[in-house]
Amino acid sequence: MSAELPAQRDQRDIRMSDAERETVLARLNSAVSEGRITMAEFEDRVDGVLRSRTFREVEPFVADLPSVAAATPPADVLELRSHAGQVRRSGRWAVPRKLVVKGMAAMVKLDFREAVLSHRVVEVELATQAGSTVIILPRGGTADIDGLGTTAGMARCQVPAVPEPGSTGPHVVVTGSAAAGTIVVRYAYQLGRWSW
């Protein structure tokens, strides 16, 4: 009798693996990118999924979304544009595998400290002129800017370029080109309880 129990157990009561949980997070990432759910709903559902242990517990957070088979693949590339304006992403925001940032005289700030990443390695492709770009990583994050070309500008990476063995922090690969501007990749500055 006991030998038959595993086969009879409801599959929804099985604990989720990290990879299966990441698949659900990617599904939510796709839903917010497509406008199916708001950013506030996305944040609430991500928190719920991260607290869930089994498939049954995670069901309420995706019940009103297309099934995995019917769903559009998660957004792989997101393009951000600005002309003499600002591009800012901070707090809890969904990060695709690749960000393309195009700006003319723009101020760009990408803060990854509380971001929800579906991929550990994120590519940021820049095409900027006469502006500034600041990328802020959480402690333990790393960045490679060797693929970035600059003309009459400056690029500075203040974080390690290579992850430590076993590191789970995000790794950002910065590519593309920047002319007459500045690019800085850093950790947050801290002054008392303030950070920026």
N, C-alpha and C positions, 0 to 999 in steps of 0.2 A: 504493500500500500504506500509506504513512504517513498518508494522509488518513483512513483507516478506523480508525486506532488509537484516537482519542478515543472513538468509539462502542463499541469493543470493551472498553474499560477497565472493570474492576470498579468500580461506583459506590461501593463501600465504601472504596476507596483515594483518594477525592477528599477534599481538605481541607475541614474544617467551617468555616462562617462563624461569627462571634460570635453572630448571631441563632439559628443552629442549635444552638450549644452551650448557649445560654440555654434553649432548648426542652427539652434533655435535663436540665438542672438543675431546671427546673420539674417535669419528670416525676419526678425523685428527690424533690423537695420534696413532691409529692403522695403518693409512696410512703411517706415517713416519717410524714406526717400521717394516713394511713390505717392505719398500723401494719404495713405490709408489710415494712418493714426497721427496724432499730433506729437510734438516733441515732449509735452508733459506726459502723455500716455506712454510714449516710448520709455521715458525715464522710469515710470512706475512699473512697467512690465519688465524692464531689464532687472530692476531690483528684485522683483518677484521670481524671475527665472534664476537669478544668482542664489536665491534662498532655497529654491526647490531642490529636492533630492531625487524624486522619482518622476516618471513620465506623467503620472496621474496629477501630481502637484503642478506641473508646468502647463497642463492642458488649458486652464482658464485664460492664460495669457496669450494664447494663439488660436483659441476656438473660433474667433470671428475673422480669421485671416485665411487666404487660400491655402489649400493643402500643399505639402511639399512638392507633390507631383505637378500641381497646377500653378504653383507660384513662379513669378518671374525671378530669374537668378538675381542675387543681391547685387546692388550697384557696385561695380568694380572700380569705376573712375568717376570722380566728381570734379567739375570745372568751376572755379571761382574767378570772377572778373571784377575789375574796378578801374575807373579812370578818374584820377584826382580825388579819390575817396578812400574808404577804409574797408578792409576785409578782416573780420574778426571771428574767431571760433574759440569759445572757452566754456568752462563748466562741463556738463555731460552732453556730449555731442557725438553723433555716429561718424566714425572714420572709415572710409572705404580703403581698398588696397592702394589706390593711387589718387593723389590730389594734384590737379593741374591749376596753377595760380598764374593768371595773366593780369598785369597791372601797369598802368602808366601814371607816374607820380602818385602812387598809392601807398598807404600804410597798411601792411599786412601783419597780422599777429595770429599765430596758430598755437594755442595752448593745449597740450596733450595731457596735462596732469590729471584731469578727471574724465577724459574722453573714453568712449566705449569703442574698443578696437576689435574688429573681426579678424584681423591679421596682425601678427606680431611685427612683421616687417612692412613698413609703409613707405611708399615712394612719394616724394613731393617734387613735382616738376615745375620749375619757375620760368616765367617769361616776363621779366619785369624791367622797367626803365625808370630811372630817376625817382626811386622810392626806397622804402625801408621794409625789410622783412625780418620778423622776430619769431623764432620757433622755440617754445618752452617745453621741455620734457620733464617727466617725473624723475625723481632720484632713481638711479639705476638704468635710465634710458640712455641709449647711445645713438650716434649719428655719423654718417659718412657723407662728406661734402666734396669728395674728390671728383665727382662727375659734374660739378657745377662750373660753368665758365663765367668769368667776370670781365667787364670792360670798364675802365675808369671808375672802378668801385672797390668795395672791400667785402670779403667774406671771412667770417671768424666762427670757429667751432670751439665752444668752451666745455664740451662734454667728451667722454671717451669715444673713440671711433670704432672700437671693437668690443662686443659684449663679453662679459666675464663668462667662464664656463658655467653652465647651468642657469644663467640669467633668464628671468622671465620678463624683464623690462622691454618696452618697445624699442625697435631699431628703425630709425628714419634714414632713408637714402635720399639725399637732395641732389637733383640733376637739373639740367636746363641751362638758362643763361640769365645774367643780370647785368644791366648797364647803368653806370652812373648812380649806383645805389649801394646800400649796405644790407648784408645778410648776417644775422647772428643766430646761432643755435646755442641755447644755454639752459641751465636749471633756473628755477625761480630765485629772485632776490628776496631776502628776508630781512625785515627790520621790525623787531618785536613781534607783534601778532599780525603784522601786515606783510603780504607777499605780492610780488608782481613780476 
